[in-house]
Amino acid sequence: MLRRLPTVVLLCLLTLGPGLVPEAEARGPSLLGRLSMILNPFGRHARQARQIRSNARNGDRRERVVGLSTRLTHPFSSVQAERYLLDGRGNRIIDPVTGEARRFDFAVIGPFGRVSELIEVTSTRASKSEQEAKTARILRRKHVYVRDLRDGSLREVKPRGLLFRTRVRTVRLR
């Protein structure tokens, strides 16, 4: 739509400022950034947008690969995507340091309801040290759960069990 507008109109839009974009649509580049991507398709903003799309595609591919391989290695378990760590009431546990909840890419819940594995998928170059520290802080609590999508019940995560222990691992793929 903006490509059809004359340059004078585009300059007028630029001078009016960010008030043109409602707050709900303020995700991504600003109006100025979007216009500069249109006017200069090889500029910095266009490169950033291409990099974001590339990262999203690669992340989706990594999650598909790990999800499929996890389902193959655990054929009798339920491999559930995007599982938050919850408290006993089913509310997301918030890390006191960062103020954020923790979500794993996959949770493997066995046929008898035991959470055997929590899996985080990432690239080989991404640093996950802050996220691992957040996970450790949350798992220090007494009772941590994930919701089982099969029946809606809460399944306990046991990172320090003597006999049964939930394995927390990060899978790094290119």
C-alpha angles and dihedrals in degrees: 000000000000092000090067094054118097118249092251091059091048091052090050089052090051093052093050089064135206095327089090094069115071115230092246090060095043093104117114123012120357122249089266090051093049092049092048089052089055096044094043109026091180097049132109096275093051090051090050092050091049090049092051091050091047092050091049092050092048092047092051090049092050092050092049091051095047093043092053094045091047091051089050094049093045103039096162096043130083111246107201125189129222101013121176124211107248139190125235092278094053096255121135113261111237119212107237093218102047099023090227135118122237122239125183123209092228138012119194111211116187126226091264094050100261117140101230101172143014114199131197117191120207143151123270093250101044116104112229098175094111091047092048090051090051090050091050092051092050094045091054088075118100100244124025123169144182123209115248108224092205095070105358095247126137116252119201121239109218110190094166105040123143097214104015122029132176110235114221113198142166118219114206119201134167 
